[in-house]
Amino acid sequence: MSPTATSSTAPPTLAAETALHTPPLPEEGLLDTVRRYETPEGIELELRTVGPVPRALAWMIDSAIRLLLYLAAATLFLSFGGIGLGLTLILLFLVEWFYPVLFEVYRGRTPGKQLLGLQVIHDNGTPIGWSASLLRNLLRAVDFLPLFYSFGLLTMLANRDFKRLGDLAAGTLVVYRELPSTRLSPPPAEPIPPPPGLGVDDQQILLDFGERSTRLSQPRSEELANLLREVSGASGEAGVTRLLGYANWLAGGRQ
């Protein structure tokens, strides 16, 4: 069944549209650090990229944590002589290169980034994976050149997303982490009683549409309204308004 097909017995579910893919929205304003993307479901994501100063502060916090781990390892193992020295060097290597990778893959951010509300993600907003995290952190050695991340800083200042070389190679972004949002409510609209005979599933579809409409672009909202025109009896902007009225009525906005 094509994505635009409709059923003669029940309106199509919103989930049926997840196969549609829309490219990233155009970037606006040279000084705007908000990057807007539209997911295949039509939901607009706003990603606020992070500049050099917060990232440097996060790096200093993580460096302090690593230093404490180094001192603890040296205190614990060096008393065992040559074997202890070998274990210390191995631990130093693992902490230096895999400390950021493990935290990024399993938590999306290192402790330093967590304290500053930052997070590492893929360019498309999805959580970072093993290959991307390994690549961006291995290239820290190049970003550090010739001293104190000079090359990485110049690279960050040369592009709009503040990406260092590791981010450019891995396709990653450092963004401000958004706090979890509460359940959305349909936008204000005059409550309209829906057509009689709608089942529970159909009513849930209308509520889902109303809740998601606050994050949908207008063209996407009208596209979904066209798919539900058998329920609303309207399409385009008029269909969106009618469906929002149904959603508000079902959500308890009866007058």
N, C-alpha and C positions, 0 to 999 in steps of 0.2 A: 504494500500500500504506500502511495506517495505521501509526503508530509502534508500536502494540502487536501488530501481526501477527507471526506466527512462520512459519518455513519448515519444511516436513516433511522436508527433506533435510539442512539444516545450520542451526546456530544463527545468529541475526542478529548482525551485527557491532555493536560498541559505537558505531561512527561513525554508524550509522543513527539514533541518538538526538539528533543535534545540532540537529534541527529543534524540539525541545521547548524552551520558554522558561519559566524560573521567575523570578518577581520577586525583588528583593533581599531577603535575610534580614532579620528584624526587628533593629533596633538595640538593643543592650543596654547599660545603665549610662550615666548621664549623664556620668561622668568617663572613660569608655572612649574612647580615640582610635582604636581599631581599627574599621574599617568592613568588614563582611563582605557579600560578594556571591556569588551562585551563578550561574555561566555557564549557557548553554543546554545544555552537555554535562554539567551537574551538578557541576562542580568549584567548590569554595568558594575564593574569593579573600579574603585578609585584607590590607586596605590600611591602613597606619598613617599617619594624617594628621600634618602638621607644623605646629607652633605658630609664633607670631610671632618668637621669638628666633632659631631656626636660619635662618628665612627672611630675617631682617634681616642676619644674618652673611653669608649667601650674596649678598644684595644689595650689601653693602659690598665683597665680593670682586669682584663683577662691575663695580661702580662704579670700583674701582681699575684694573681691566683697561681699561675704557672711557677712563678718564683718560689712561692710558699711550698708547692709540691716538690720543686727541685731541692730545696733546703731540707724538707722532710725525708726525701729519698737519700740524700747525702748523709744525714744524721743516722738513718736506720741501717744503711748498707756498708758505709765506708769502714766501719769497725771490723768487717769480715775480711779485710785485706784485699787481695787481687780479685777474688770472686765477687766481693762486695762492690768493688770499683766497676767490674763488668756489668753487674746488675744495675748499678746506678746509671751507667751510660745508656744501657738499653731502655731504662725507664725514661730518661731524659729525651731520648729519640721519640719514643712513643707519645709522650706528653706533648712535645713540641709540634708534631705533625698530625696526631690523631685527636688531640683535645678538641680543636674546633670542628673537625669532621664529625665526630660522634655526637656532639651537642647539636650541630646543625641538622643532621639527618634525623635524630630522634626527637628533638625539641624545636627545631627551626631556628635556634639562636644559642649563642654561647651565654654564660652567666653575665658577662659584661654587657652584651646586647640586651639581655633580659632586663637588667637594671635600668637601662635607658629606653626600654620600650621599643626595641628594634627587632627585625626579623629578616632572615635570608630566604628568598623564594626564587622560583624560576621567573623568567621574563613574562610568562603568561599568567602569573599569579598562583601557580600550583606549588605545593611543598617541594623543597629541594631534595634531590636524591643523592645516592652514593657517588655516582660518576661526576656529577656537577660539583659536589662539595669537595671531592678529592682534587679535581682539576683546579678549582679556584684557590684552594689552600696550598697546593704544590707550587703554584705560580706566585705565592707570596715571596719566594726567594728572589724572583725577578722584580716584583713591585718594590722590594726593599732597596734595590740598587739606586744610586751608589751608596746612599746612607739614609737611614731613618725614613724609608718608604718615599723617597723623593720621586722616583719614577711613577710609583702608584699615585701619588698626589697630583702630579702633572697630568696623568691619564684621567683622573677623576675630574679635574677642572676643565678638561678638553671635551667632555661630553655632557649632555643634558641630564643623564640619569646618574651622574656621579659614580660611574663604574671604573674600578681599577682594572688592570689588565686581566686579573683572574676572573672578574665578573664578565668581561667582554668575551673571554674564551669559553667560559662555562655557561653563558646565557643566564646569568643570575642578577638579581636586584637586592639591595638592602633597603627595606622600607620600614616605616613606622607601623608597629603592630596595632591593629584596631581591636578595641575591647569587644567581647561578644555582645551582640545586640539582643534585645528582648524580642518577643514575638511581635511581628508587625501587625498593624491594623489597616484596614482599607482606607484610602484617602477620603476626605470629606466628599460626600455626594448625597443627593436626596434619596432616601431609602425607597425602593420600589419593590413591591411584592413579586417574587419570581413566578413564572408560569406554574400552574397547578400540576401535580403529578411527578414532580422531580424527586428522584430517589436520593438516598443519603449520599451516595457517591457523586451524583451530579451536583448536589449542594456543596459538597466539599471542593469540587472543581471551581465553583464560583468563588468560594472563600479563598482558595489558593490564588486565584487570579487577582482578587482584590488586594491580598496581602503582598503579592509579588509586584503589583503594578507600580509601587513606589520606587522600585529598583529597575524597572523595565524602561527602555527607550520608547518614545511615542510610536515610531514605526513598528516596533516589535509588539507593543500593546495592541495596535490596530490589526496586526497580522493574526494574533491570537483571537481577537474579537471577531475577525472574519471566519475563523474556524468554528466559533460558537454562535454564528448568526442564526442557526436553527433554534437556539434557545432564546436569543434576545430579539430576533426579528429585525436586526439592524446590523450594519457593518461599518467599518472605519471608525471615525471619532465618535459617531453616534452610538455605535455598538459598544465602545469602551465605556461611555457614560452610562449606558443601560446596564452593563454588567457590573459596574461599580455600585450602581443603585441596588441591584440584587444582592451583592456582597454585603453592603451596609445593612440591608434589611435582615439578612440571615445572621449577621454579627450582632444583632440586637438593637439596631438603630431605627426600629419601627416608630412611626409618629402616631 
